[in-house]
Amino acid sequence: MSRILTVRAHPRSHVEKVEVRGPDEFEVWTRALPDKGAANTAIARQLAKHLGLPPSSVVLKRGGASRMKQFEVL
């Protein structure tokens, strides 16, 4: 059963952290640059670590070039 997470991204940040904003809403800060998907990959990894899942189980579904993103947890 998959789950959709809504994420507000903060690329190019000075810290790396994940904050829970609601049941399926997160805010993620990453040092990665928003260049060639680097920030998206870093955010997916941070979410997976926060949720205690392998990185391959968190997949970007929408918002590749936006601060508001949707990730699917497989």
LINGIMO-V789463 format. One record per residue. RES is the residue in one small letter. SS is DSSP state (H for helix, E for strand, - for the rest). PSI is psi in radians with two decimals (none if undefined). OMEGA is omega in whole degrees, 0 to 359 (none if undefined). Layout:
BEGIN
RES/SS/PSI/OMEGA
RES/SS/PSI/OMEGA
END
This chain:
BEGIN
m/-/2.15/182
s/-/2.83/183
r/E/2.46/179
i/E/2.25/178
l/E/2.36/175
t/E/2.29/186
v/E/2.33/170
r/E/2.11/186
a/E/2.52/175
h/E/1.38/178
p/-/2.88/177
r/-/0.64/182
s/-/2.91/178
h/-/-0.22/181
v/-/2.85/174
e/-/1.95/180
k/E/2.81/179
v/E/2.25/175
e/E/2.39/177
v/E/2.23/180
r/E/-0.27/181
g/E/-3.05/182
p/-/-0.71/179
d/-/0.49/182
e/E/2.30/182
f/E/2.77/171
e/E/2.23/186
v/E/2.24/175
w/E/2.35/179
t/-/2.61/177
r/-/-0.30/183
a/-/2.56/178
l/-/2.58/177
p/-/1.08/184
d/-/2.13/177
k/-/0.59/176
g/-/0.13/182
a/H/-0.75/180
a/H/-0.69/179
n/H/-0.74/179
t/H/-0.76/180
a/H/-0.70/179
i/H/-0.75/178
a/H/-0.72/179
r/H/-0.75/179
q/H/-0.74/178
l/H/-0.79/180
a/H/-0.78/180
k/H/-0.77/180
h/H/-0.66/182
l/H/-0.10/180
g/-/0.61/182
l/-/2.81/174
p/-/2.57/182
p/H/-0.52/182
s/H/-0.21/182
s/H/-0.02/177
v/E/2.04/187
v/E/2.31/176
l/E/2.24/180
k/E/-0.71/182
r/E/2.67/173
g/-/0.54/181
g/-/-0.58/182
a/-/0.33/184
s/-/2.77/175
r/-/-0.51/177
m/E/2.09/186
k/E/2.78/172
q/E/2.22/178
f/E/2.49/176
e/E/2.28/176
v/E/2.06/183
l/-/none/none
END
